[in-house]
Amino acid sequence: MTDGSPFFFDIQSNRQRRFRNVTRSLRLRMALSSLIALACLAHLSSLAWALPEATSPDAKNNFDGPAELPRVYIKSSLADTPAPGKTIQVKSGDKLQTALNGASCGDTIVLEVGANFEGHIRLPNKPCDDKHWIIVRTSTPDTDLPAEGTRISPCYAGVASLPGRPDFHCSNPRNVMAKITFAGKGGSGPIFFSSGANHYRFIGVEVTREANGARVTALAGPDGAVPADHIFFDRVWFHGTAQDETTRGAFLARTTYMAVIDSYFSDFHCAQGGGCTDSQAVSGGAGDLPMGPFKIVNNYLEASGENIILGGAAATTTPADIEIRHNFFFKPLIWMMGQPGFVGSPSGKPFIVKNLFELKNAQRVLFEGNVLENSWGGFSQQGFAILLTPKNQEPNICPLCRVTDVTIRYNKISHVGAGLQIANVRSGSGGASTAGERYSIHDVVFDDINGETYKGFGIALLLISNVPTLRDVSIDHITAFPSRVLMNIGGFEDRFPHFSLTNSLLSAGERQITTTGGGAQNCSFQADKQGPARVLENCFPGGRITHNAIIGGFGWPSGNLTPKDFSAAGLADPRKGNGVGPHLCKSKDEAAGCKSGSQLIRAAADGKDIGADIDAIDAAIRGVT
């Protein structure tokens, strides 16, 4: 650890640890993990009666295909976080920490609008409960903030626009927020969750750092041997500065019952050749303490590395029951070298771009109704939008890491160098994770997968099953038109048990299926020579590859359609639709570019149209952007 931060988390430094020290540390953590768990359970058991604050679905019906959905959903309305106590006014020049230390459970701490509170702010552990929260909020009345359930933007801090970002849809920029600022030169802050801190809600606050050239590791995160719990960020603007390295916004490792809702995250980035490599708006999945459930709903999430990542560090536990819905994942194109208005580090180096959403250590995740835009390669990765890659991070510091029971549905993904990477592989030092399995991916549209424009592979699906075996994957009703390759496959040993690709609208690209390498041991060896049907039979024995339409394809198994071009598939002119994705022609409609009704209408195995349900996606993402 190089910066002394209590919640320092840096993938680059993790990789540089000596294997001997890590092994010793890991043995100690695993030996003590049961004792830690007992201590944590003792703390959490006192909160067991608080569970009405979350909802638990019917276990019998709590599956989407092979994937179990979250068992717990956090309830986060204002009515669910009552603060019936006194009001504590904190004026400009007062000490926020003093107010926090003196507050009782149920109190509301009101920060003077426009005031800036500097320094480290530690949330104390107090005996609060679901009926007695501590609210920390701006003094601005609710009528001058976005309504509950509505996302805030920098407009409410008096900022009319940010270069290269989507429109704020705000006609009257005005500062109605209070600010909490980390003024240090390096390290983390301003907000720390003390050991066992619980039942805090922030409303209408700006959380940031000074523009002083230093790297800041995280703006908010844990600091203790007992997990923090029940901390909600509601209508908060987390941000770094335009050119400094700010590694992450909210760090949710070693925490439970956390919610990030209706908030705005901007300017989280690491520069090429700088002090960090991976930046995130929200991250977690590290450490030895219980983690989850998490609620990340209706936020604008911006980071150069991974907009959200769970995992990628040492851990002996896995965060579970994670709801990620109705968010706008975005990377400004002005961060890409050569673009008009390019913005990079003060030395002119670009920010390191990786992907939009990545899971390396997580279970029971619902990823629904999100919009993901802009991801490009040119660094260590290839511009993928989504990665599901359980990882025992080098040098073998997370053998218990897993990615299981993930549902990805009703999302729109645009302008990326590659689409979806699902890979179970060993780390660079040979370590294997515990599991990567039970994924349900459906009703997702990939719009503009372009390897040349976005410096990536131009691949729709990259699938690798090595160690552990990738199993129980269902891909259904997706729409994707890659520029280069439809599927890049690497299957070894047990290949891909229980895999299905069904009811999807795809284009063949320049090459339909390619191999990831590895010689004759790979099921896709000499893919062009084998042809699609043989490769799919070798790689997915007993799998279901049926009722798909592969535009421009040939040699696919019976039960799939291969229209020669987009016109033959009966696709309407995308400029005439709702902007979500390509629609199938219902009937002859020259105004929509339809010569006749598409043969793909009601041609799926379930009686629906082949491809993603564009209307359902439109409904799910309405209001996200």
C-alpha positions as CSV (number, residue, x, y, z in Angstrom):
1,M,0.0,0.0,0.0
2,T,1.6,3.2,-1.2
3,D,-0.7,6.0,0.0
4,G,-1.6,5.1,3.5
5,S,-5.3,5.1,2.9
6,P,-7.5,2.9,5.2
7,F,-9.4,1.8,2.1
8,F,-6.7,1.8,-0.5
9,F,-7.4,-0.5,-3.4
10,D,-5.2,-0.5,-6.5
11,I,-5.0,-3.4,-8.9
12,Q,-1.7,-2.3,-10.2
13,S,-0.1,-2.5,-6.7
14,N,-1.8,-5.8,-6.0
15,R,0.0,-7.3,-8.9
16,Q,3.3,-6.0,-7.7
17,R,3.1,-7.7,-4.3
18,R,5.5,-10.5,-3.7
19,F,3.9,-13.9,-4.0
20,R,5.5,-15.1,-0.7
21,N,4.0,-12.2,1.3
22,V,0.6,-12.6,-0.4
23,T,0.5,-16.3,0.3
24,R,1.3,-15.8,3.9
25,S,-1.3,-13.0,4.1
26,L,-4.0,-15.1,2.4
27,R,-3.4,-18.1,4.7
28,L,-3.8,-15.8,7.7
29,R,-7.0,-14.2,6.2
30,M,-8.5,-17.6,5.4
31,A,-7.6,-18.9,8.8
32,L,-9.2,-16.0,10.5
33,S,-12.1,-15.6,8.1
34,S,-14.4,-17.8,10.2
35,L,-13.6,-15.8,13.3
36,I,-14.2,-12.6,11.5
37,A,-17.4,-13.9,10.1
38,L,-18.6,-14.8,13.6
39,A,-17.8,-11.3,14.8
40,C,-19.6,-9.7,11.8
41,L,-22.6,-11.9,12.3
42,A,-22.8,-10.8,15.9
43,H,-22.9,-7.3,14.6
44,L,-25.4,-8.1,11.8
45,S,-27.6,-10.2,14.1
46,S,-28.5,-7.0,15.9
47,L,-29.8,-5.8,12.6
48,A,-31.9,-8.9,11.8
49,W,-35.1,-7.2,12.9
50,A,-34.3,-4.5,10.4
51,L,-34.9,-6.7,7.4
52,P,-38.4,-5.2,6.7
53,E,-36.3,-2.4,5.2
54,A,-35.6,-4.8,2.3
55,T,-37.9,-7.1,0.4
56,S,-37.3,-10.9,-0.2
57,P,-38.9,-12.5,-3.2
58,D,-40.5,-15.9,-3.5
59,A,-37.7,-18.4,-3.6
60,K,-39.6,-20.8,-5.9
61,N,-40.1,-18.2,-8.6
62,N,-36.8,-16.3,-8.1
63,F,-35.0,-17.4,-11.3
64,D,-34.5,-16.0,-14.7
65,G,-33.5,-19.0,-16.8
66,P,-30.5,-20.7,-15.1
67,A,-29.7,-17.6,-12.9
68,E,-31.1,-17.0,-9.5
69,L,-32.2,-13.4,-9.0
70,P,-31.3,-11.4,-5.9
71,R,-32.8,-12.8,-2.7
72,V,-33.0,-9.3,-1.1
73,Y,-33.9,-6.0,-2.6
74,I,-33.2,-2.8,-0.6
75,K,-36.1,-0.4,0.0
76,S,-34.6,3.1,-0.2
77,S,-37.5,5.6,-0.2
78,L,-37.4,8.5,2.2
79,A,-40.3,6.8,4.0
80,D,-38.0,3.8,4.6
81,T,-35.3,6.0,6.3
82,P,-37.1,8.0,8.9
83,A,-35.3,10.6,11.0
84,P,-37.8,11.8,13.7
85,G,-35.2,13.5,15.9
86,K,-33.9,17.0,16.1
87,T,-32.4,19.1,13.4
88,I,-28.7,20.2,13.7
89,Q,-27.8,23.3,11.6
90,V,-24.2,23.3,10.3
91,K,-23.1,26.7,8.9
92,S,-20.2,27.5,6.7
93,G,-17.1,27.5,8.9
94,D,-18.6,25.0,11.4
95,K,-17.1,21.5,11.8
96,L,-19.2,18.8,10.1
97,Q,-17.3,16.1,12.1
98,T,-18.4,17.8,15.3
99,A,-22.0,17.6,14.2
100,L,-21.7,14.0,13.2
101,N,-20.1,13.1,16.6
102,G,-22.8,14.8,18.5
103,A,-25.8,13.6,16.5
104,S,-28.2,11.1,17.9
105,C,-29.9,8.4,15.9
106,G,-32.9,10.0,14.2
107,D,-31.3,13.4,13.8
108,T,-31.0,15.4,10.6
109,I,-27.8,17.3,10.0
110,V,-28.6,20.3,7.7
111,L,-25.6,21.7,5.8
112,E,-25.7,25.3,4.7
113,V,-26.3,25.5,1.0
114,G,-23.2,26.6,-0.9
115,A,-20.9,25.9,2.1
116,N,-17.8,23.8,1.6
117,F,-16.7,21.4,4.4
118,E,-13.2,20.2,4.0
119,G,-11.2,17.4,5.5
120,H,-11.7,13.8,6.5
121,I,-15.3,13.1,7.5
122,R,-15.8,9.9,9.5
123,L,-19.2,8.4,10.0
124,P,-19.3,7.2,13.6
125,N,-20.8,3.9,14.7
126,K,-23.9,4.7,16.6
127,P,-26.7,2.3,17.8
128,C,-29.1,3.4,15.1
129,D,-31.9,1.3,13.5
130,D,-34.4,1.3,10.7
131,K,-36.7,3.7,12.6
132,H,-33.9,6.2,13.5
133,W,-31.6,7.2,10.6
134,I,-29.1,10.1,10.5
135,I,-29.8,12.3,7.5
136,V,-27.0,14.5,6.2
137,R,-28.5,17.0,3.7
138,T,-28.3,20.4,2.1
139,S,-30.4,23.2,3.7
140,T,-32.2,23.7,0.4
141,P,-35.8,22.7,0.7
142,D,-37.0,19.6,-1.1
143,T,-39.0,21.7,-3.6
144,D,-35.7,23.1,-5.0
145,L,-34.1,19.6,-5.4
146,P,-35.1,17.0,-8.0
147,A,-38.1,15.1,-6.7
148,E,-37.4,11.8,-4.9
149,G,-36.6,9.2,-7.4
150,T,-35.3,11.7,-9.9
151,R,-31.6,11.8,-10.8
152,I,-29.6,14.9,-9.8
153,S,-27.0,16.5,-12.1
154,P,-24.3,19.2,-11.8
155,C,-26.9,21.7,-12.8
156,Y,-28.0,21.7,-9.2
157,A,-24.5,22.8,-8.3
158,G,-24.8,25.7,-10.7
159,V,-22.9,24.0,-13.6
160,A,-24.8,24.4,-16.8
161,S,-22.9,21.7,-18.7
162,L,-19.8,19.6,-18.8
163,P,-17.8,19.2,-22.0
164,G,-18.6,16.0,-23.9
165,R,-21.4,14.9,-21.6
166,P,-25.1,14.4,-22.3
167,D,-27.4,17.4,-21.8
168,F,-28.4,17.9,-18.2
169,H,-32.0,18.8,-19.2
170,C,-31.9,21.7,-16.7
171,S,-33.0,25.1,-17.8
172,N,-32.0,27.0,-14.6
173,P,-28.5,26.2,-13.3
174,R,-28.3,27.1,-9.6
175,N,-26.3,25.9,-6.7
176,V,-28.6,24.3,-4.2
177,M,-26.1,21.8,-2.8
178,A,-23.6,21.8,0.1
179,K,-20.1,20.5,-0.7
180,I,-17.8,18.1,1.1
181,T,-14.2,18.3,-0.2
182,F,-11.0,16.3,0.3
183,A,-8.2,18.8,0.4
184,G,-5.3,16.3,0.9
185,K,-2.5,15.7,-1.6
186,G,-2.9,11.9,-2.0
187,G,-4.7,9.2,-0.1
188,S,-8.5,8.9,0.2
189,G,-11.4,11.0,1.4
190,P,-13.4,13.0,2.2
191,I,-15.9,10.3,3.5
192,F,-14.9,7.3,5.6
193,F,-17.3,4.7,7.0
194,S,-16.0,3.9,10.5
195,S,-16.1,0.3,11.7
196,G,-19.8,-0.6,12.1
197,A,-21.1,2.8,10.9
198,N,-24.8,2.4,10.0
199,H,-28.0,4.1,9.0
200,Y,-26.8,7.3,7.3
201,R,-28.4,8.9,4.3
202,F,-26.9,11.8,2.3
203,I,-29.2,14.0,0.2
204,G,-28.3,16.9,-2.1
205,V,-24.6,16.9,-1.4
206,E,-21.6,17.4,-3.7
207,V,-18.6,15.1,-2.8
208,T,-15.3,16.0,-4.4
209,R,-11.5,16.7,-4.1
210,E,-9.3,19.7,-4.7
211,A,-7.6,20.1,-8.1
212,N,-4.0,19.9,-6.8
213,G,-2.4,17.4,-9.2
214,A,-2.4,14.6,-6.6
215,R,-3.9,11.1,-7.1
216,V,-6.9,10.5,-4.8
217,T,-7.8,6.8,-4.3
218,A,-11.5,7.0,-3.3
219,L,-13.9,9.7,-2.3
220,A,-16.0,7.5,0.0
221,G,-15.3,4.1,1.4
222,P,-14.9,1.8,4.5
223,D,-12.4,2.1,7.3
224,G,-12.9,-0.6,9.9
225,A,-12.8,-4.3,11.0
226,V,-16.6,-4.6,11.1
227,P,-18.7,-3.9,8.0
228,A,-20.4,-0.6,7.6
229,D,-24.1,-1.0,6.7
230,H,-27.2,0.9,5.7
231,I,-25.5,3.9,4.1
232,F,-27.4,5.5,1.3
233,F,-26.3,8.2,-1.2
234,D,-29.3,9.9,-2.6
235,R,-29.1,12.7,-5.2
236,V,-25.3,13.2,-4.6
237,W,-22.8,14.5,-7.1
238,F,-19.5,12.6,-6.8
239,H,-16.8,13.9,-9.0
240,G,-13.0,14.2,-9.5
241,T,-11.4,17.0,-11.5
242,A,-11.1,17.3,-15.3
243,Q,-7.4,16.1,-15.4
244,D,-6.2,14.8,-12.1
245,E,-6.3,11.1,-11.3
246,T,-9.2,10.2,-9.1
247,T,-9.4,6.5,-8.9
248,R,-13.0,5.9,-7.7
249,G,-16.1,7.5,-6.3
250,A,-17.9,5.1,-3.9
251,F,-16.0,2.0,-2.7
252,L,-18.4,-0.6,-1.4
253,A,-15.9,-3.2,-0.2
254,R,-16.6,-4.5,3.3
255,T,-20.1,-3.0,3.4
256,T,-23.6,-4.4,3.6
257,Y,-27.0,-2.8,2.7
258,M,-25.6,0.0,0.6
259,A,-27.6,2.1,-1.8
260,V,-26.4,4.6,-4.5
261,I,-29.5,6.1,-6.1
262,D,-30.4,9.1,-8.3
263,S,-26.8,10.3,-8.2
264,Y,-24.2,11.6,-10.7
265,F,-20.6,10.4,-11.0
266,S,-18.1,12.2,-13.2
267,D,-14.4,12.5,-13.9
268,F,-13.0,9.3,-12.4
269,H,-9.9,8.4,-14.5
270,C,-6.4,7.1,-14.4
271,A,-3.8,8.4,-17.0
272,Q,-1.5,6.3,-19.1
273,G,1.8,6.3,-17.3
274,G,0.3,7.7,-14.2
275,G,-0.1,6.4,-10.6
276,C,-3.1,4.1,-11.2
277,T,-4.5,1.9,-14.0
278,D,-8.2,1.1,-13.1
279,S,-10.7,3.8,-12.2
280,Q,-14.4,3.3,-11.4
281,A,-17.5,5.3,-10.4
282,V,-18.5,2.5,-8.1
283,S,-16.5,-0.6,-7.1
284,G,-16.4,-3.3,-4.5
285,G,-16.0,-7.0,-4.0
286,A,-12.7,-6.9,-2.0
287,G,-11.8,-8.0,1.5
288,D,-12.7,-10.5,4.1
289,L,-16.0,-9.1,5.5
290,P,-19.6,-9.7,4.4
291,M,-20.7,-7.7,1.4
292,G,-24.1,-6.9,-0.1
293,P,-26.9,-6.4,-0.7
294,F,-26.2,-3.4,-2.9
295,K,-28.7,-1.2,-4.8
296,I,-27.3,1.0,-7.6
297,V,-30.3,2.5,-9.4
298,N,-30.9,5.5,-11.6
299,N,-27.4,7.0,-11.6
300,Y,-25.2,8.6,-14.2
301,L,-21.9,6.6,-13.9
302,E,-18.7,7.8,-15.6
303,A,-15.2,6.4,-15.4
304,S,-12.4,5.7,-17.8
305,G,-11.6,2.2,-16.5
306,E,-14.7,0.3,-15.5
307,N,-17.8,2.4,-14.7
308,I,-18.7,-0.4,-12.3
309,I,-16.5,-3.3,-11.2
310,L,-17.0,-5.9,-8.5
311,G,-13.8,-7.8,-7.7
312,G,-10.3,-7.5,-9.0
313,A,-8.5,-7.6,-5.6
314,A,-7.8,-9.9,-2.6
315,A,-11.0,-11.3,-1.1
316,T,-12.3,-14.3,0.9
317,T,-16.0,-13.3,0.6
318,T,-18.3,-12.5,-2.4
319,P,-20.8,-9.6,-2.5
320,A,-24.3,-11.0,-3.1
321,D,-27.8,-9.7,-4.0
322,I,-26.9,-6.8,-6.2
323,E,-29.5,-4.7,-8.1
324,I,-28.1,-2.5,-10.9
325,R,-31.0,-0.9,-12.8
326,H,-31.8,2.2,-14.8
327,N,-28.3,3.6,-14.9
328,F,-26.5,5.6,-17.7
329,F,-23.0,4.2,-18.1
330,F,-21.0,6.7,-20.2
331,K,-17.5,7.5,-21.2
332,P,-17.0,10.9,-22.9
333,L,-15.5,10.6,-26.4
334,I,-13.4,13.6,-25.6
335,W,-11.2,11.2,-23.6
336,M,-10.3,9.4,-26.9
337,M,-7.1,10.8,-28.5
338,G,-7.8,12.4,-31.8
339,Q,-11.3,13.5,-31.0
340,P,-12.2,17.2,-31.1
341,G,-11.8,18.7,-27.7
342,F,-9.6,15.9,-26.4
343,V,-9.0,16.0,-22.6
344,G,-6.3,13.9,-20.9
345,S,-3.8,14.3,-18.1
346,P,-1.9,17.6,-17.6
347,S,0.9,16.0,-19.6
348,G,-1.4,15.2,-22.5
349,K,-1.5,11.4,-21.9
350,P,-4.9,9.8,-22.4
351,F,-7.0,8.2,-19.7
352,I,-6.9,4.4,-19.6
353,V,-10.1,3.0,-20.9
354,K,-11.2,-0.6,-20.2
355,N,-14.9,-1.4,-20.3
356,L,-18.3,-0.3,-19.0
357,F,-19.3,-3.1,-16.6
358,E,-17.2,-5.9,-15.2
359,L,-17.8,-8.7,-12.6
360,K,-14.8,-10.6,-11.2
361,N,-16.4,-11.4,-7.8
362,A,-20.2,-11.2,-7.4
363,Q,-23.2,-13.4,-7.1
364,R,-27.0,-13.0,-7.7
365,V,-26.7,-9.8,-9.8
366,L,-29.6,-8.2,-11.7
367,F,-28.4,-5.9,-14.4
368,E,-31.6,-4.4,-16.0
369,G,-32.8,-1.4,-17.9
370,N,-29.4,0.3,-18.3
371,V,-27.9,2.3,-21.1
372,L,-24.2,1.8,-21.9
373,E,-22.4,4.1,-24.3
374,N,-18.8,4.4,-25.5
375,S,-16.0,2.0,-24.9
376,W,-12.8,1.7,-26.8
377,G,-9.5,-0.1,-26.8
378,G,-5.9,0.9,-27.3
379,F,-4.7,0.0,-23.8
380,S,-4.7,-3.4,-22.2
381,Q,-8.3,-4.3,-23.3
382,Q,-10.3,-4.1,-26.5
383,G,-13.3,-1.9,-25.8
384,F,-15.8,-4.5,-24.6
385,A,-19.0,-3.3,-23.1
386,I,-19.5,-6.1,-20.5
387,L,-17.1,-8.6,-18.9
388,L,-18.1,-11.6,-16.8
389,T,-14.7,-13.0,-15.8
390,P,-14.3,-14.5,-12.3
391,K,-10.7,-13.8,-11.4
392,N,-8.2,-15.1,-8.9
393,Q,-6.3,-11.9,-9.3
394,E,-2.5,-12.1,-9.6
395,P,-0.7,-13.4,-7.7
396,N,-3.5,-15.8,-6.7
397,I,-5.0,-13.6,-4.0
398,C,-8.7,-14.6,-4.5
399,P,-9.1,-18.3,-5.0
400,L,-12.6,-18.0,-3.6
401,C,-13.7,-15.4,-6.1
402,R,-16.8,-16.3,-8.2
403,V,-19.2,-14.8,-10.6
404,T,-22.5,-16.8,-10.4
405,D,-26.2,-16.2,-11.0
406,V,-26.1,-13.1,-13.2
407,T,-29.1,-11.8,-15.1
408,I,-28.5,-9.2,-17.8
409,R,-31.8,-8.1,-19.5
410,Y,-33.5,-5.2,-21.2
411,N,-30.3,-3.1,-21.8
412,K,-29.1,-1.0,-24.7
413,I,-25.4,-0.9,-25.6
414,S,-23.9,1.5,-28.1
415,H,-20.6,2.6,-29.7
416,V,-18.2,0.0,-28.4
417,G,-15.1,-1.9,-29.8
418,A,-16.6,-5.3,-28.8
419,G,-19.7,-6.6,-27.1
420,L,-19.8,-9.3,-24.4
421,Q,-16.9,-11.2,-23.0
422,I,-17.6,-14.3,-20.9
423,A,-14.4,-16.0,-19.8
424,N,-13.3,-18.4,-17.1
425,V,-9.5,-18.5,-17.2
426,R,-6.5,-18.8,-14.9
427,S,-4.7,-15.7,-13.7
428,G,-1.3,-14.8,-15.2
429,S,0.3,-16.7,-12.3
430,G,-1.8,-19.8,-12.8
431,G,-4.4,-19.4,-10.1
432,A,-8.0,-20.4,-10.7
433,S,-11.2,-18.9,-9.3
434,T,-14.0,-20.9,-7.7
435,A,-16.8,-20.6,-10.3
436,G,-18.3,-18.8,-13.3
437,E,-21.7,-20.1,-14.1
438,R,-25.5,-19.6,-14.3
439,Y,-25.9,-16.6,-16.6
440,S,-29.1,-15.4,-18.2
441,I,-28.7,-12.8,-20.9
442,H,-31.7,-11.7,-22.9
443,D,-33.3,-8.8,-24.6
444,V,-30.1,-6.8,-25.1
445,V,-29.4,-4.8,-28.2
446,F,-25.8,-4.0,-29.2
447,D,-25.9,-1.0,-31.5
448,D,-22.6,-0.1,-33.3
449,I,-20.0,-2.7,-32.5
450,N,-17.1,-1.3,-34.5
451,G,-13.5,-2.5,-34.1
452,E,-12.0,0.1,-36.4
453,T,-13.7,3.1,-35.0
454,Y,-13.4,2.1,-31.3
455,K,-10.0,0.3,-31.6
456,G,-11.3,-3.1,-30.5
457,F,-11.8,-6.6,-31.8
458,G,-15.2,-5.8,-33.4
459,I,-16.5,-9.0,-31.8
460,A,-20.1,-9.6,-30.6
461,L,-19.4,-12.6,-28.3
462,L,-16.1,-13.8,-26.8
463,L,-16.6,-17.1,-24.9
464,I,-13.8,-18.9,-23.1
465,S,-14.2,-22.0,-20.9
466,N,-11.0,-23.1,-19.3
467,V,-10.7,-23.3,-15.5
468,P,-13.2,-23.4,-13.9
469,T,-15.6,-24.8,-16.5
470,L,-18.0,-22.2,-17.8
471,R,-21.5,-23.8,-17.6
472,D,-25.2,-23.0,-17.6
473,V,-25.2,-20.0,-19.9
474,S,-28.4,-18.8,-21.7
475,I,-28.2,-16.1,-24.4
476,D,-31.7,-15.5,-25.7
477,H,-33.3,-12.7,-27.8
478,I,-30.3,-10.5,-28.3
479,T,-29.6,-8.3,-31.3
480,A,-26.0,-7.6,-32.4
481,F,-24.3,-6.6,-35.6
482,P,-20.6,-6.8,-35.1
483,S,-18.2,-5.3,-37.7
484,R,-15.7,-8.2,-37.7
485,V,-16.5,-11.4,-35.9
486,L,-19.8,-12.8,-34.5
487,M,-18.3,-15.4,-32.0
488,N,-14.7,-15.9,-30.8
489,I,-14.6,-19.2,-28.9
490,G,-12.1,-21.0,-26.7
491,G,-13.3,-24.2,-25.2
492,F,-11.0,-26.6,-23.3
493,E,-11.5,-29.7,-21.2
494,D,-15.2,-29.8,-20.3
495,R,-16.1,-27.2,-23.0
496,F,-19.4,-25.4,-22.3
497,P,-22.0,-27.6,-20.5
498,H,-25.6,-26.5,-20.8
499,F,-25.1,-23.6,-23.2
500,S,-27.8,-22.1,-25.3
501,L,-27.9,-19.4,-28.0
502,T,-31.5,-18.9,-29.1
503,N,-34.0,-16.5,-30.8
504,S,-31.3,-13.9,-31.6
505,L,-30.9,-11.6,-34.5
506,L,-27.2,-11.4,-35.4
507,S,-25.0,-10.6,-38.3
508,A,-22.1,-12.8,-39.5
509,G,-19.5,-10.0,-39.7
510,E,-16.4,-10.5,-41.8
511,R,-15.9,-13.9,-40.1
512,Q,-18.6,-15.9,-38.4
513,I,-16.6,-17.8,-35.8
514,T,-13.0,-17.6,-34.9
515,T,-10.7,-19.4,-32.4
516,T,-9.0,-17.9,-29.4
517,G,-6.0,-20.0,-30.1
518,G,-4.4,-22.9,-28.1
519,G,-4.1,-25.4,-31.0
520,A,-6.1,-28.6,-31.5
521,Q,-7.0,-28.7,-27.8
522,N,-9.4,-25.8,-28.5
523,C,-12.8,-26.9,-29.6
524,S,-12.8,-24.1,-32.2
525,F,-9.4,-25.1,-33.8
526,Q,-9.4,-24.2,-37.5
527,A,-12.9,-22.7,-37.2
528,D,-13.0,-21.6,-40.8
529,K,-12.3,-25.2,-41.9
530,Q,-14.7,-26.8,-39.5
531,G,-17.6,-24.4,-40.3
532,P,-20.1,-23.0,-37.8
533,A,-22.2,-26.2,-37.4
534,R,-19.2,-28.4,-36.5
535,V,-17.6,-25.8,-34.2
536,L,-20.8,-25.4,-32.3
537,E,-21.3,-29.1,-32.0
538,N,-17.7,-29.5,-30.7
539,C,-17.8,-26.6,-28.3
540,F,-21.4,-26.9,-27.0
541,P,-22.1,-30.6,-26.8
542,G,-25.8,-31.0,-26.0
543,G,-26.3,-27.3,-26.2
544,R,-29.2,-25.4,-27.9
545,I,-28.3,-23.3,-30.9
546,T,-31.6,-22.7,-32.6
547,H,-34.1,-20.2,-34.0
548,N,-31.5,-17.6,-34.6
549,A,-31.2,-15.4,-37.7
550,I,-27.6,-14.9,-38.8
551,I,-27.6,-12.2,-41.5
552,G,-25.0,-13.1,-44.1
553,G,-24.3,-16.4,-42.4
554,F,-23.9,-19.9,-43.8
555,G,-23.2,-23.4,-42.6
556,W,-25.2,-23.0,-39.3
557,P,-27.1,-26.0,-37.7
558,S,-30.6,-26.7,-38.9
559,G,-33.2,-24.7,-37.1
560,N,-31.5,-21.4,-37.7
561,L,-32.1,-18.8,-40.5
562,T,-29.5,-17.2,-42.7
563,P,-31.0,-14.3,-44.6
564,K,-28.5,-13.0,-47.2
565,D,-28.7,-9.4,-46.2
566,F,-30.5,-6.9,-44.0
567,S,-33.2,-6.3,-46.6
568,A,-33.9,-10.1,-46.8
569,A,-34.2,-10.2,-43.0
570,G,-36.9,-7.6,-43.2
571,L,-35.4,-4.9,-41.1
572,A,-36.9,-1.5,-41.0
573,D,-34.8,1.6,-41.5
574,P,-33.4,2.2,-38.0
575,R,-33.8,6.0,-38.6
576,K,-37.5,5.5,-38.7
577,G,-37.8,3.7,-35.3
578,N,-37.7,4.8,-31.7
579,G,-33.9,4.9,-31.6
580,V,-33.5,1.9,-29.3
581,G,-32.5,-0.6,-32.1
582,P,-33.5,-2.2,-35.4
583,H,-37.2,-3.1,-35.8
584,L,-38.5,-5.9,-37.9
585,C,-40.9,-4.9,-40.6
586,K,-44.5,-5.8,-39.6
587,S,-45.8,-5.3,-43.1
588,K,-45.0,-3.4,-46.3
589,D,-44.3,0.2,-45.3
590,E,-42.2,2.2,-47.8
591,A,-41.9,5.2,-45.4
592,A,-40.1,2.9,-42.9
593,G,-38.0,1.2,-45.6
594,C,-40.1,-2.0,-45.5
595,K,-40.7,-3.9,-48.7
596,S,-42.8,-6.5,-47.0
597,G,-43.3,-8.1,-43.6
598,S,-40.3,-9.8,-42.1
599,Q,-40.0,-13.6,-42.0
600,L,-38.6,-13.2,-38.5
601,I,-41.9,-12.0,-37.1
602,R,-43.2,-14.5,-34.5
603,A,-40.5,-17.0,-35.7
604,A,-38.8,-17.5,-32.4
605,A,-39.1,-20.8,-30.5
606,D,-41.3,-19.0,-27.9
607,G,-43.6,-17.5,-30.6
608,K,-42.1,-14.0,-30.3
609,D,-40.1,-12.1,-32.9
610,I,-36.5,-13.1,-33.4
611,G,-34.1,-10.7,-31.8
612,A,-34.3,-8.4,-28.7
613,D,-37.7,-7.1,-27.7
614,I,-37.1,-3.5,-28.7
615,D,-40.3,-2.3,-27.3
616,A,-39.6,-3.9,-23.9
617,I,-36.1,-2.4,-23.9
618,D,-37.6,1.0,-24.8
619,A,-39.9,0.8,-21.8
620,A,-37.2,-0.4,-19.4
621,I,-34.7,2.4,-20.3
622,R,-37.2,5.2,-20.6
623,G,-35.9,8.2,-18.8
624,V,-32.3,6.8,-18.3
625,T,-30.7,9.3,-20.7
